[in-house]
Amino acid sequence: MHLSGSITALATPFQAAGEPDTDAWLRLVDAQLAGGTQALVVAGSTGEAAALTAGEYEALLRAAVERVAGRVPVVAGTGQSGTAHTIERTRLAQACGADAALVVTPPYVRPTQPGLVAHYRAVADNGGLPVVLYNVPPRTGCDMLPDTVAALAGHERIVGIKEAVADESRMRDLLALAGPGFSILSGDDGTAARAMLAGADGLVSVASNAAPAAFRRLCDLARGGDADGCAKLGARIAALVDFCGVESNPIPVKALLARRGFGDAEGIRLPLLPLSAAHAAAADRIAAELEALEQTCRDVLAA
């Protein structure tokens, strides 16, 4: 497996009462495929995985796998704070038909670097799926260093990393590890074009939930080496990218999705709350602007 291009970390639409909105979920999957998204992450942090019951997780993943029907890879978020629990969740994802597992560094427990190596090797050896490493220190309290990634990159079932640290030197160190069996994926929307222009394989995006065609276009331009094209499109999506950071993820992007008909505006689970009233006008404006941009990018992709 070689993951690349525009990959969306899917949000999970909920109804106002807090239940998963199955209709909106399937329509969101359809919209992503129509927009050119090249892989989908189900139940990552953007998908509120920590707030899903085991039954909800399984139902969402099975529905996505069935809907996608092999057209793009479906990657399941399976990372837990304990190794045994992570292996168990990864095996469940395999049983549901996922193509790979996105495994975040264990949250809260703060393992050492050798502990991370042992953890990921155990998951790769026993989980039944190809593993994509995921490093996002602000959320987990744990930073997986490039030397640790290098120790894992040669494992036959560890197939890439989603790196959310935006530092340019960090990405440069990781790009030295890239190869046919190991993908380097940016996990930061704001610096993803820079990373791909430097050689990264793709982007795992939050903002692409609301603008899949625009992010597919951005990835195509960046992976094709078109820096000027990236700058022009980047300017058009800058407000969207910035907005996705005004409150904790996935609050802003779920507000945008609700305005585009995917789930309810109140559909987010505690301890997260719906978007603050102070940001509502910005959400209205950005959501209204997205359709024209999306149509332009869909037209280019179809040409």
N, C-alpha and C positions, 0 to 999 in steps of 0.2 A: 504494500500500500504506500502511495506517495500523495499525501494531501497537499493541495495547492489552490491558489486563487482565492476567490471571495467565499468565505465561510461565515455563516450567521450563527451566533450563539442565541438561540431562540428564547424569547420571553414566553411565559405561559399565561395565556389569557384566562381570566377568571370572570365569572358572573358577579353581579353586585352582592349576592349573598355569600360569595367566597368560594363557590364550587368551580372546578375547572370548566371552561366553556369549550366543549368538544367541537361544536360547529366552528367557532372562531379559530380554534387550534388548527383544524384541517384547512380552513381558508387561508390561514397564515402560512402553512406549509405550501399550499398551492401558489400563493403570491410570491413566495421566495423562489420557487422553481421557475415561475413565469418571468421573474426578474433576473434570472441567470445565476443565482446562487449555486456554488459548486460543491458545497457540503453543508450539513446542518448539525448543530450541536443541540441535543435535547437534554434538559434538566442540568444545565450548568448553573453557575451562580446567577446569571441573568434570568434563567428559568425558575428561580426561587426553589432550587432543589432542596434546600434545608427546610422549607415549609411544606413539602409534599409528603404525603403518606406513602408507604411502600406500594400500596395498591394504586394510588394515583400515578406514581412514577411508572409503574409497569404499564398502566393503561395508556399514558401519553406516549411512551416509547413504542409500544406495539402499534398504536394508531399511526404514528409518524412513519414507521418502517413500512407498514402496509400501504400508506398513501404514496410514499416516495417510490416504492416498487423497484428499487435498484437503480433509479436514475442518477442519484448522487449518493455519496457515502453518508450514513447516519452515524454520528458519533455521540455516545452516551456519556454524560457526566457521571462518574462513579467514585470520585475521591471522597474519602471519609477520614476522620481523625485517627482511626486505627487501621493497621494493615489487614487484619482478618476481616474487618467489616468492609474494607475496600475490595478485597478479593470476592467476598460474597456478593457485593453490589455489581461487580464486574461480571461475575458469572450469570447473574440475573439479566444483565444487559445482553450478554451473549445469547441467552435463551429467548430473549425478545426479538432477536434478529439484528442487533446493532452491528455495525462494521468495525468499530473501534471504540476505545474508552478514552475519554479525556480525564486525566487523574491529577487533580490539584495537589500541591504539597499539603501534607496533613495540617489542617487548621488547628490553632490554639496550642498544640502540644510542643511545638518548637523543637523538632528533631535536629540532631547534628547533621553535618554533611555526610559522614559515613552512614548515619541512620537513614538518610534519604536514599542513598545508593541501595542499602539492604531492602528498604521498603519497596522501591520501584522494581527491583529485580524479583522480589517475591510476587508482586502483582502481575508482572509480565510472565513469570513462570507458571502461575497458578490461576490466573483470572480468565483465561480462554480467549482473550481478545488482544489485538495489537493495541499498544498503549501510547498515548500522546501525553508527554509531560506537560504540566501547567504550573507556571511560576507567577504568582501575583502577591508579592509580599505585603502590600497594605491591607489585604483582606485576611491573610493567613498568619501573619507574624513570623514568617519563615521565608528566607531568600535562598533559592537553589542557585549556587554559584556556577559559572561556566565550567570550572574544572570538574564539578560534580556531574554536570550534563555530559561532559566528555567521557566520564567513566561509564555512563549509561548508554551513550549513543551507539555503541557497537552491539548492543543486545539485539538479537534478531527480531524480537517482538516489541521493541521500543522504537517507534517509527517517526517521532518528531517531538517538537516542543512548541507550546504556545507561551511566548515570553511577553509579559505585560510590563516589564521594566522598560521605560522609554529611553533610557540612556543610550546614546549612540555607540559608545565604546562597548557596552554590554552586547548590543546586537552584533557589532563587528567580531567580537570574540566567538559568539555562537555561529556566525556565518562560516567560520573556519571548519565547523563540524558538518555542514550541509553535504548531502549526497543523495543518491537514488533511494537509499533506505532510511533517510532521516531528514524530515522536513523542518525548516525553520519558519515559524509562523508568528507574525506580530500579534500581540494581544492588546494593542493600543491604537485606537482609531486615529488619533491626532498625528502620530508619527509613522503610520503604516506605509504611506507612500515612500517616505525616505528609506525605510527598511527594505521595501521591495526593490526600489531603484538600486540599492546596494547589493541585492542578491537574495533577499528573503523570498520564500516560496509563496507566501500568501498572508492573509489576514483573517483572524477570528474576531468578528465585529459585533458590537452591541448596536450601533446606530443603523446598521444594515437591516435590522428588523423593520425600520420605517422607510428605508430607501434601498431596496435590494439591487435595483438596476443601476443606480448611481455608484454603489460600491463595487459592483461587478465591473463597471466601466473604469473606475479608479484602479482596480487591480489589474485590468488588462493594460491600461496605459503604463502603470508602474513596472509591471513585469516585462513590458515591451521597451522599457528604457526611455519613455517619452516624458521627460521632466517638465517641459513646458505645459503639456496637456494635463499632467498631474496638478501643476500649480493652478491652472485655470479651473479645473473641476474642484480642486481642494478649496478654492475660495468660495465656490457655490455651496459646498456642504459644511463650511466652517461653523456656521450658526447652529446647524444640527449637531455636529460633534460637540461643540461647547455646551449646548443645552443638555446633552446626555450626562453632563457632569454637574449640573446645578444642585442636584440632590443625589442621595445614594442610589446606585444602580440596583434594580431596574425601574425606579420610580419615574424618571423623566421619559424613558422610552415607552413605558407602558401607557403614560398619558398620551403620547403621540399615537400609539397604536389604537387606543380607545377612540381618538378623534378620527381615525381612519376606518373605524368599524370593526376592530379586532378586540373584543372584550369590553368590559365596563370600566369607566373611569375610576370607580371605587374598588375595582377588582384587584386588590393587592393584599397580602396577608401580613398580619402583625408578626414581628414588631415594626415592619414598614407601614407607612401611611401613604395615602394618595398624594399626588403633587400638591404642594402648597399653593394657596390662592395667589400669592405674589408672582408665581411663574405661569399662571394660566394664560395670560395674554400672549406671552412668548410662545407657549405651546400652540395656541390657536394660529398664530401667524406662521410658525414653521410648518405645521401640518398642512395649512392651506397652500404653502409654496411648494410642497414636495411633489404634488401630482404632476405639475408641469415639468419639473426636473426629471422625474421618473419616466415620463412619456418620451422626453428627448433621448434619454439614455436607452430606453427600450428600442427606440427607432434605430439608434446606432448599432445596438447589438443584433437587431434583426437584419440589418443591411448586408 
